[in-house]
Amino acid sequence: PPEACLINFYSEAAKMGLHQDRDEADFHAPVVSISLGDAALFRVGQVSSPSPSKSFRLESGDVVVMGGEGRLIYGVDRVYPDTSMLLKSGGRINLTLRRVTKP
């Protein structure tokens, strides 16, 4: 089960390049990402070099479960404004749930 939830807000101009979150004691548990609000182009990469990556569109309510190398490297290429009416002023909220300690 998850132990932590990171909450990020993305305005319509926000981006987050490919990055690694390595705060957990054990990388075997998957990371769960929940998208709310405007759609976004989400990118997942790999640790190995060269690092191929894949992008796909996430809509409000989409849930992604990331495991293996894909759970370490990801980012947001862009937010698609006015694609959801969930948030009054637009934008996107992402909830990232993860296990922090070893089970």
Secondary structure, DSSP 8 states (H G I E B T S, - for coil): ---EEEEEEE-TT--EEEEE----S-S-S-EEEEEEESEEEEEE--SSSS---EEEEE-TT-EEEE-GGGGTEEEEEEEETTS-SSSTT--EEEEEEE--S--
